[in-house]
Amino acid sequence: MVNQSQSHYGAPTGAVWWDNNTQSFKVVTGPNQSMELGMDTVNVELRPDVERILRWAERKMMEEARLDQLCKQFPNLEEARREFEIMLALVKDRS
């Protein structure tokens, strides 16, 4: 979808393409209208669901890092983790 208006940041929005002649990216702002995309400033906006997924992934990575630390500290926890992973794989194979 091409939004051929000004964004709320005051920057042009539209489809981005590579101009091989000028060796630069261009933003198509309308019919037969384009402007060179300055490489000094780039704004990327994510959909709310993508932002939610990224927040979840960050929390998950922190949880797993903490679990790794605890497993190093408590060998019995590491063994329980391995047994859980084996049991989970067996159950998934039967489903």
Backbone as XML, in Angstrom:
<?xml version="1.0"?>
<chain id="A" units="angstrom">
  <residue number="1" name="MET">
    <atom name="N" x="0.838" y="-1.168" z="0.000"/>
    <atom name="CA" x="0.000" y="0.000" z="0.000"/>
    <atom name="C" x="0.889" y="1.239" z="0.000"/>
  </residue>
  <residue number="2" name="VAL">
    <atom name="N" x="0.602" y="2.157" z="-0.872"/>
    <atom name="CA" x="1.398" y="3.374" z="-0.973"/>
    <atom name="C" x="0.597" y="4.539" z="-0.417"/>
  </residue>
  <residue number="3" name="ASN">
    <atom name="N" x="1.146" y="5.196" z="0.549"/>
    <atom name="CA" x="0.545" y="6.399" z="1.111"/>
    <atom name="C" x="1.285" y="7.572" z="0.492"/>
  </residue>
  <residue number="4" name="GLN">
    <atom name="N" x="0.619" y="8.320" z="-0.346"/>
    <atom name="CA" x="1.288" y="9.388" z="-1.071"/>
    <atom name="C" x="1.041" y="10.736" z="-0.396"/>
  </residue>
  <residue number="5" name="SER">
    <atom name="N" x="1.257" y="10.781" z="0.879"/>
    <atom name="CA" x="1.076" y="12.017" z="1.625"/>
    <atom name="C" x="2.287" y="12.245" z="2.509"/>
  </residue>
  <residue number="6" name="GLN">
    <atom name="N" x="2.218" y="13.280" z="3.288"/>
    <atom name="CA" x="3.270" y="13.535" z="4.257"/>
    <atom name="C" x="2.963" y="12.730" z="5.513"/>
  </residue>
  <residue number="7" name="SER">
    <atom name="N" x="3.970" y="12.125" z="6.097"/>
    <atom name="CA" x="3.772" y="11.414" z="7.349"/>
    <atom name="C" x="3.676" y="12.426" z="8.482"/>
  </residue>
  <residue number="8" name="HIS">
    <atom name="N" x="3.331" y="11.956" z="9.684"/>
    <atom name="CA" x="3.237" y="12.874" z="10.805"/>
    <atom name="C" x="4.611" y="13.378" z="11.241"/>
  </residue>
  <residue number="9" name="TYR">
    <atom name="N" x="5.683" y="12.868" z="10.658"/>
    <atom name="CA" x="7.028" y="13.375" z="10.932"/>
    <atom name="C" x="7.420" y="14.459" z="9.929"/>
  </residue>
  <residue number="10" name="GLY">
    <atom name="N" x="6.570" y="14.715" z="8.942"/>
    <atom name="CA" x="6.874" y="15.721" z="7.951"/>
    <atom name="C" x="7.686" y="15.185" z="6.789"/>
  </residue>
  <residue number="11" name="ALA">
    <atom name="N" x="7.978" y="13.897" z="6.796"/>
    <atom name="CA" x="8.760" y="13.292" z="5.715"/>
    <atom name="C" x="7.810" y="12.676" z="4.686"/>
  </residue>
  <residue number="12" name="PRO">
    <atom name="N" x="8.228" y="12.640" z="3.424"/>
    <atom name="CA" x="7.364" y="12.039" z="2.413"/>
    <atom name="C" x="7.243" y="10.539" z="2.631"/>
  </residue>
  <residue number="13" name="THR">
    <atom name="N" x="6.106" y="10.008" z="2.262"/>
    <atom name="CA" x="5.903" y="8.566" z="2.343"/>
    <atom name="C" x="5.516" y="8.057" z="0.975"/>
  </residue>
  <residue number="14" name="GLY">
    <atom name="N" x="5.778" y="6.791" z="0.718"/>
    <atom name="CA" x="5.436" y="6.174" z="-0.549"/>
    <atom name="C" x="6.262" y="4.928" z="-0.754"/>
  </residue>
  <residue number="15" name="ALA">
    <atom name="N" x="6.214" y="4.392" z="-1.952"/>
    <atom name="CA" x="6.972" y="3.190" z="-2.277"/>
    <atom name="C" x="8.447" y="3.547" z="-2.437"/>
  </residue>
  <residue number="16" name="VAL">
    <atom name="N" x="9.303" y="2.674" z="-1.944"/>
    <atom name="CA" x="10.753" y="2.898" z="-2.038"/>
    <atom name="C" x="11.320" y="1.957" z="-3.095"/>
  </residue>
  <residue number="17" name="TRP">
    <atom name="N" x="12.164" y="2.458" z="-3.955"/>
    <atom name="CA" x="12.813" y="1.634" z="-4.976"/>
    <atom name="C" x="14.234" y="2.102" z="-5.200"/>
  </residue>
  <residue number="18" name="TRP">
    <atom name="N" x="15.038" y="1.235" z="-5.786"/>
    <atom name="CA" x="16.440" y="1.509" z="-6.063"/>
    <atom name="C" x="16.574" y="2.058" z="-7.472"/>
  </residue>
  <residue number="19" name="ASP">
    <atom name="N" x="17.194" y="3.222" z="-7.603"/>
    <atom name="CA" x="17.468" y="3.820" z="-8.905"/>
    <atom name="C" x="18.908" y="3.479" z="-9.257"/>
  </residue>
  <residue number="20" name="ASN">
    <atom name="N" x="19.071" y="2.570" z="-10.180"/>
    <atom name="CA" x="20.409" y="2.105" z="-10.551"/>
    <atom name="C" x="21.217" y="3.198" z="-11.238"/>
  </residue>
  <residue number="21" name="ASN">
    <atom name="N" x="20.535" y="4.131" z="-11.912"/>
    <atom name="CA" x="21.243" y="5.214" z="-12.603"/>
    <atom name="C" x="21.936" y="6.150" z="-11.618"/>
  </residue>
  <residue number="22" name="THR">
    <atom name="N" x="21.241" y="6.498" z="-10.537"/>
    <atom name="CA" x="21.822" y="7.417" z="-9.559"/>
    <atom name="C" x="22.439" y="6.680" z="-8.371"/>
  </residue>
  <residue number="23" name="GLN">
    <atom name="N" x="22.289" y="5.347" z="-8.361"/>
    <atom name="CA" x="22.802" y="4.521" z="-7.261"/>
    <atom name="C" x="22.274" y="5.012" z="-5.916"/>
  </residue>
  <residue number="24" name="SER">
    <atom name="N" x="20.944" y="5.250" z="-5.888"/>
    <atom name="CA" x="20.328" y="5.729" z="-4.649"/>
    <atom name="C" x="18.908" y="5.188" z="-4.548"/>
  </residue>
  <residue number="25" name="PHE">
    <atom name="N" x="18.380" y="5.215" z="-3.339"/>
    <atom name="CA" x="16.984" y="4.860" z="-3.127"/>
    <atom name="C" x="16.123" y="6.076" z="-3.418"/>
  </residue>
  <residue number="26" name="LYS">
    <atom name="N" x="14.932" y="5.841" z="-3.967"/>
    <atom name="CA" x="13.971" y="6.898" z="-4.253"/>
    <atom name="C" x="12.660" y="6.557" z="-3.558"/>
  </residue>
  <residue number="27" name="VAL">
    <atom name="N" x="11.932" y="7.595" z="-3.185"/>
    <atom name="CA" x="10.582" y="7.440" z="-2.659"/>
    <atom name="C" x="9.633" y="7.962" z="-3.725"/>
  </residue>
  <residue number="28" name="VAL">
    <atom name="N" x="8.732" y="7.097" z="-4.186"/>
    <atom name="CA" x="7.737" y="7.506" z="-5.167"/>
    <atom name="C" x="6.611" y="8.166" z="-4.396"/>
  </residue>
  <residue number="29" name="THR">
    <atom name="N" x="6.447" y="9.477" z="-4.611"/>
    <atom name="CA" x="5.461" y="10.240" z="-3.847"/>
    <atom name="C" x="4.182" y="10.499" z="-4.627"/>
  </residue>
  <residue number="30" name="GLY">
    <atom name="N" x="4.165" y="10.182" z="-5.892"/>
    <atom name="CA" x="2.979" y="10.372" z="-6.728"/>
    <atom name="C" x="3.298" y="9.989" z="-8.156"/>
  </residue>
  <residue number="31" name="PRO">
    <atom name="N" x="2.316" y="10.101" z="-9.051"/>
    <atom name="CA" x="2.553" y="9.768" z="-10.453"/>
    <atom name="C" x="3.690" y="10.628" z="-11.029"/>
  </residue>
  <residue number="32" name="ASN">
    <atom name="N" x="4.697" y="9.983" z="-11.559"/>
    <atom name="CA" x="5.870" y="10.645" z="-12.137"/>
    <atom name="C" x="6.563" y="11.569" z="-11.142"/>
  </residue>
  <residue number="33" name="GLN">
    <atom name="N" x="6.397" y="11.301" z="-9.861"/>
    <atom name="CA" x="7.054" y="12.114" z="-8.835"/>
    <atom name="C" x="7.846" y="11.201" z="-7.912"/>
  </residue>
  <residue number="34" name="SER">
    <atom name="N" x="9.076" y="11.547" z="-7.696"/>
    <atom name="CA" x="9.895" y="10.795" z="-6.740"/>
    <atom name="C" x="10.943" y="11.737" z="-6.172"/>
  </residue>
  <residue number="35" name="MET">
    <atom name="N" x="11.484" y="11.328" z="-5.054"/>
    <atom name="CA" x="12.560" y="12.105" z="-4.475"/>
    <atom name="C" x="13.591" y="11.148" z="-3.905"/>
  </residue>
  <residue number="36" name="GLU">
    <atom name="N" x="14.830" y="11.587" z="-3.916"/>
    <atom name="CA" x="15.908" y="10.752" z="-3.401"/>
    <atom name="C" x="15.752" y="10.590" z="-1.894"/>
  </residue>
  <residue number="37" name="LEU">
    <atom name="N" x="15.943" y="9.377" z="-1.444"/>
    <atom name="CA" x="15.837" y="9.081" z="-0.024"/>
    <atom name="C" x="17.161" y="9.394" z="0.632"/>
  </residue>
  <residue number="38" name="GLY">
    <atom name="N" x="17.162" y="10.377" z="1.501"/>
    <atom name="CA" x="18.381" y="10.731" z="2.221"/>
    <atom name="C" x="18.785" y="9.608" z="3.155"/>
  </residue>
  <residue number="39" name="MET">
    <atom name="N" x="20.035" y="9.264" z="3.150"/>
    <atom name="CA" x="20.498" y="8.137" z="3.964"/>
    <atom name="C" x="20.889" y="8.580" z="5.368"/>
  </residue>
  <residue number="40" name="ASP">
    <atom name="N" x="20.749" y="9.872" z="5.675"/>
    <atom name="CA" x="21.122" y="10.329" z="6.998"/>
    <atom name="C" x="20.021" y="10.089" z="8.027"/>
  </residue>
  <residue number="41" name="THR">
    <atom name="N" x="18.772" y="9.990" z="7.592"/>
    <atom name="CA" x="17.665" y="9.769" z="8.517"/>
    <atom name="C" x="16.696" y="8.755" z="7.924"/>
  </residue>
  <residue number="42" name="VAL">
    <atom name="N" x="16.424" y="7.710" z="8.691"/>
    <atom name="CA" x="15.456" y="6.705" z="8.274"/>
    <atom name="C" x="14.541" y="6.430" z="9.456"/>
  </residue>
  <residue number="43" name="ASN">
    <atom name="N" x="13.242" y="6.503" z="9.241"/>
    <atom name="CA" x="12.268" y="6.192" z="10.275"/>
    <atom name="C" x="11.516" y="4.931" z="9.870"/>
  </residue>
  <residue number="44" name="VAL">
    <atom name="N" x="11.478" y="3.968" z="10.760"/>
    <atom name="CA" x="10.756" y="2.727" z="10.508"/>
    <atom name="C" x="9.669" y="2.604" z="11.566"/>
  </residue>
  <residue number="45" name="GLU">
    <atom name="N" x="8.454" y="2.405" z="11.106"/>
    <atom name="CA" x="7.344" y="2.214" z="12.029"/>
    <atom name="C" x="6.863" y="0.782" z="11.898"/>
  </residue>
  <residue number="46" name="LEU">
    <atom name="N" x="6.596" y="0.157" z="13.031"/>
    <atom name="CA" x="6.116" y="-1.216" z="13.051"/>
    <atom name="C" x="4.647" y="-1.238" z="13.428"/>
  </residue>
  <residue number="47" name="ARG">
    <atom name="N" x="3.951" y="-2.226" z="12.897"/>
    <atom name="CA" x="2.555" y="-2.405" z="13.292"/>
    <atom name="C" x="2.512" y="-2.777" z="14.771"/>
  </residue>
  <residue number="48" name="PRO">
    <atom name="N" x="1.422" y="-2.461" z="15.456"/>
    <atom name="CA" x="1.324" y="-2.781" z="16.887"/>
    <atom name="C" x="1.533" y="-4.268" z="17.194"/>
  </residue>
  <residue number="49" name="ASP">
    <atom name="N" x="1.060" y="-5.164" z="16.327"/>
    <atom name="CA" x="1.248" y="-6.592" z="16.600"/>
    <atom name="C" x="2.716" y="-6.988" z="16.488"/>
  </residue>
  <residue number="50" name="VAL">
    <atom name="N" x="3.462" y="-6.342" z="15.617"/>
    <atom name="CA" x="4.895" y="-6.635" z="15.497"/>
    <atom name="C" x="5.631" y="-6.116" z="16.734"/>
  </residue>
  <residue number="51" name="GLU">
    <atom name="N" x="5.246" y="-4.946" z="17.215"/>
    <atom name="CA" x="5.852" y="-4.418" z="18.440"/>
    <atom name="C" x="5.565" y="-5.348" z="19.619"/>
  </residue>
  <residue number="52" name="ARG">
    <atom name="N" x="4.337" y="-5.878" z="19.688"/>
    <atom name="CA" x="3.960" y="-6.807" z="20.763"/>
    <atom name="C" x="4.800" y="-8.082" z="20.683"/>
  </residue>
  <residue number="53" name="ILE">
    <atom name="N" x="5.014" y="-8.586" z="19.481"/>
    <atom name="CA" x="5.822" y="-9.793" z="19.288"/>
    <atom name="C" x="7.266" y="-9.541" z="19.709"/>
  </residue>
  <residue number="54" name="LEU">
    <atom name="N" x="7.799" y="-8.385" z="19.363"/>
    <atom name="CA" x="9.174" y="-8.053" z="19.753"/>
    <atom name="C" x="9.318" y="-7.953" z="21.270"/>
  </residue>
  <residue number="55" name="ARG">
    <atom name="N" x="8.328" y="-7.347" z="21.939"/>
    <atom name="CA" x="8.372" y="-7.272" z="23.403"/>
    <atom name="C" x="8.329" y="-8.671" z="24.013"/>
  </residue>
  <residue number="56" name="TRP">
    <atom name="N" x="7.464" y="-9.542" z="23.458"/>
    <atom name="CA" x="7.381" y="-10.921" z="23.943"/>
    <atom name="C" x="8.721" y="-11.629" z="23.751"/>
  </residue>
  <residue number="57" name="ALA">
    <atom name="N" x="9.334" y="-11.473" z="22.583"/>
    <atom name="CA" x="10.613" y="-12.133" z="22.296"/>
    <atom name="C" x="11.700" y="-11.650" z="23.249"/>
  </residue>
  <residue number="58" name="GLU">
    <atom name="N" x="11.718" y="-10.368" z="23.551"/>
    <atom name="CA" x="12.707" y="-9.847" z="24.507"/>
    <atom name="C" x="12.507" y="-10.461" z="25.892"/>
  </residue>
  <residue number="59" name="ARG">
    <atom name="N" x="11.237" y="-10.532" z="26.332"/>
    <atom name="CA" x="10.959" y="-11.150" z="27.644"/>
    <atom name="C" x="11.361" y="-12.622" z="27.637"/>
  </residue>
  <residue number="60" name="LYS">
    <atom name="N" x="11.045" y="-13.318" z="26.560"/>
    <atom name="CA" x="11.362" y="-14.750" z="26.444"/>
    <atom name="C" x="12.872" y="-14.970" z="26.491"/>
  </residue>
  <residue number="61" name="MET">
    <atom name="N" x="13.625" y="-14.147" z="25.785"/>
    <atom name="CA" x="15.083" y="-14.284" z="25.790"/>
    <atom name="C" x="15.648" y="-14.039" z="27.179"/>
  </residue>
  <residue number="62" name="MET">
    <atom name="N" x="15.098" y="-13.051" z="27.896"/>
    <atom name="CA" x="15.565" y="-12.780" z="29.260"/>
    <atom name="C" x="15.226" y="-13.945" z="30.189"/>
  </residue>
  <residue number="63" name="GLU">
    <atom name="N" x="14.030" y="-14.519" z="30.036"/>
    <atom name="CA" x="13.640" y="-15.669" z="30.851"/>
    <atom name="C" x="14.560" y="-16.857" z="30.592"/>
  </residue>
  <residue number="64" name="GLU">
    <atom name="N" x="14.851" y="-17.112" z="29.322"/>
    <atom name="CA" x="15.710" y="-18.246" z="28.987"/>
    <atom name="C" x="17.142" y="-18.027" z="29.475"/>
  </residue>
  <residue number="65" name="ALA">
    <atom name="N" x="17.623" y="-16.808" z="29.402"/>
    <atom name="CA" x="18.967" y="-16.508" z="29.922"/>
    <atom name="C" x="19.005" y="-16.738" z="31.429"/>
  </residue>
  <residue number="66" name="ARG">
    <atom name="N" x="17.944" y="-16.322" z="32.115"/>
    <atom name="CA" x="17.871" y="-16.535" z="33.566"/>
    <atom name="C" x="17.804" y="-18.026" z="33.886"/>
  </residue>
  <residue number="67" name="LEU">
    <atom name="N" x="17.033" y="-18.780" z="33.125"/>
    <atom name="CA" x="16.953" y="-20.231" z="33.329"/>
    <atom name="C" x="18.307" y="-20.888" z="33.084"/>
  </residue>
  <residue number="68" name="ASP">
    <atom name="N" x="19.032" y="-20.435" z="32.052"/>
    <atom name="CA" x="20.379" y="-20.961" z="31.795"/>
    <atom name="C" x="21.294" y="-20.722" z="33.001"/>
  </residue>
  <residue number="69" name="GLN">
    <atom name="N" x="21.212" y="-19.515" z="33.580"/>
    <atom name="CA" x="22.022" y="-19.204" z="34.769"/>
    <atom name="C" x="21.665" y="-20.119" z="35.938"/>
  </residue>
  <residue number="70" name="LEU">
    <atom name="N" x="20.362" y="-20.305" z="36.159"/>
    <atom name="CA" x="19.926" y="-21.157" z="37.266"/>
    <atom name="C" x="20.340" y="-22.610" z="37.058"/>
  </residue>
  <residue number="71" name="CYS">
    <atom name="N" x="20.293" y="-23.070" z="35.805"/>
    <atom name="CA" x="20.693" y="-24.454" z="35.514"/>
    <atom name="C" x="22.187" y="-24.655" z="35.768"/>
  </residue>
  <residue number="72" name="LYS">
    <atom name="N" x="22.994" y="-23.638" z="35.505"/>
    <atom name="CA" x="24.426" y="-23.740" z="35.809"/>
    <atom name="C" x="24.654" y="-23.772" z="37.312"/>
  </residue>
  <residue number="73" name="GLN">
    <atom name="N" x="23.830" y="-23.031" z="38.022"/>
    <atom name="CA" x="23.960" y="-22.944" z="39.469"/>
    <atom name="C" x="23.416" y="-24.197" z="40.169"/>
  </residue>
  <residue number="74" name="PHE">
    <atom name="N" x="22.370" y="-24.791" z="39.594"/>
    <atom name="CA" x="21.717" y="-25.950" z="40.209"/>
    <atom name="C" x="21.669" y="-27.101" z="39.204"/>
  </residue>
  <residue number="75" name="PRO">
    <atom name="N" x="22.630" y="-28.029" z="39.269"/>
    <atom name="CA" x="22.698" y="-29.137" z="38.309"/>
    <atom name="C" x="21.418" y="-29.977" z="38.252"/>
  </residue>
  <residue number="76" name="ASN">
    <atom name="N" x="20.706" y="-30.118" z="39.364"/>
    <atom name="CA" x="19.463" y="-30.899" z="39.343"/>
    <atom name="C" x="18.403" y="-30.230" z="38.477"/>
  </residue>
  <residue number="77" name="LEU">
    <atom name="N" x="18.409" y="-28.914" z="38.439"/>
    <atom name="CA" x="17.481" y="-28.184" z="37.584"/>
    <atom name="C" x="17.802" y="-28.439" z="36.113"/>
  </residue>
  <residue number="78" name="GLU">
    <atom name="N" x="19.081" y="-28.490" z="35.789"/>
    <atom name="CA" x="19.491" y="-28.783" z="34.409"/>
    <atom name="C" x="19.020" y="-30.171" z="33.991"/>
  </residue>
  <residue number="79" name="GLU">
    <atom name="N" x="19.162" y="-31.132" z="34.889"/>
    <atom name="CA" x="18.698" y="-32.507" z="34.604"/>
    <atom name="C" x="17.183" y="-32.524" z="34.416"/>
  </residue>
  <residue number="80" name="ALA">
    <atom name="N" x="16.457" y="-31.826" z="35.266"/>
    <atom name="CA" x="14.999" y="-31.759" z="35.133"/>
    <atom name="C" x="14.600" y="-31.096" z="33.809"/>
  </residue>
  <residue number="81" name="ARG">
    <atom name="N" x="15.351" y="-30.114" z="33.418"/>
    <atom name="CA" x="15.089" y="-29.431" z="32.146"/>
    <atom name="C" x="15.280" y="-30.386" z="30.973"/>
  </residue>
  <residue number="82" name="ARG">
    <atom name="N" x="16.367" y="-31.161" z="31.001"/>
    <atom name="CA" x="16.608" y="-32.142" z="29.926"/>
    <atom name="C" x="15.497" y="-33.183" z="29.882"/>
  </residue>
  <residue number="83" name="GLU">
    <atom name="N" x="15.097" y="-33.689" z="31.060"/>
    <atom name="CA" x="14.029" y="-34.697" z="31.111"/>
    <atom name="C" x="12.715" y="-34.117" z="30.592"/>
  </residue>
  <residue number="84" name="PHE">
    <atom name="N" x="12.437" y="-32.859" z="30.946"/>
    <atom name="CA" x="11.234" y="-32.204" z="30.446"/>
    <atom name="C" x="11.264" y="-32.109" z="28.922"/>
  </residue>
  <residue number="85" name="GLU">
    <atom name="N" x="12.394" y="-31.692" z="28.369"/>
    <atom name="CA" x="12.510" y="-31.558" z="26.906"/>
    <atom name="C" x="12.304" y="-32.906" z="26.210"/>
  </residue>
  <residue number="86" name="ILE">
    <atom name="N" x="12.844" y="-33.976" z="26.791"/>
    <atom name="CA" x="12.665" y="-35.317" z="26.222"/>
    <atom name="C" x="11.198" y="-35.716" z="26.278"/>
  </residue>
  <residue number="87" name="MET">
    <atom name="N" x="10.563" y="-35.526" z="27.449"/>
    <atom name="CA" x="9.156" y="-35.876" z="27.606"/>
    <atom name="C" x="8.287" y="-35.053" z="26.646"/>
  </residue>
  <residue number="88" name="LEU">
    <atom name="N" x="8.576" y="-33.788" z="26.503"/>
    <atom name="CA" x="7.819" y="-32.944" z="25.601"/>
    <atom name="C" x="7.943" y="-33.432" z="24.154"/>
  </residue>
  <residue number="89" name="ALA">
    <atom name="N" x="9.157" y="-33.803" z="23.754"/>
    <atom name="CA" x="9.359" y="-34.306" z="22.386"/>
    <atom name="C" x="8.592" y="-35.602" z="22.170"/>
  </residue>
  <residue number="90" name="LEU">
    <atom name="N" x="8.585" y="-36.485" z="23.156"/>
    <atom name="CA" x="7.857" y="-37.754" z="23.038"/>
    <atom name="C" x="6.343" y="-37.505" z="22.920"/>
  </residue>
  <residue number="91" name="VAL">
    <atom name="N" x="5.830" y="-36.601" z="23.722"/>
    <atom name="CA" x="4.407" y="-36.301" z="23.682"/>
    <atom name="C" x="4.031" y="-35.664" z="22.351"/>
  </residue>
  <residue number="92" name="LYS">
    <atom name="N" x="4.855" y="-34.758" z="21.839"/>
    <atom name="CA" x="4.580" y="-34.118" z="20.557"/>
    <atom name="C" x="4.573" y="-35.139" z="19.437"/>
  </residue>
  <residue number="93" name="ASP">
    <atom name="N" x="5.471" y="-36.138" z="19.488"/>
    <atom name="CA" x="5.534" y="-37.163" z="18.444"/>
    <atom name="C" x="4.284" y="-38.021" z="18.443"/>
  </residue>
  <residue number="94" name="ARG">
    <atom name="N" x="3.637" y="-38.202" z="19.591"/>
    <atom name="CA" x="2.459" y="-39.046" z="19.686"/>
    <atom name="C" x="1.196" y="-38.286" z="19.298"/>
  </residue>
  <residue number="95" name="SER">
    <atom name="N" x="1.272" y="-36.957" z="19.245"/>
    <atom name="CA" x="0.070" y="-36.155" z="18.948"/>
    <atom name="C" x="-0.176" y="-36.043" z="17.468"/>
  </residue>
</chain>
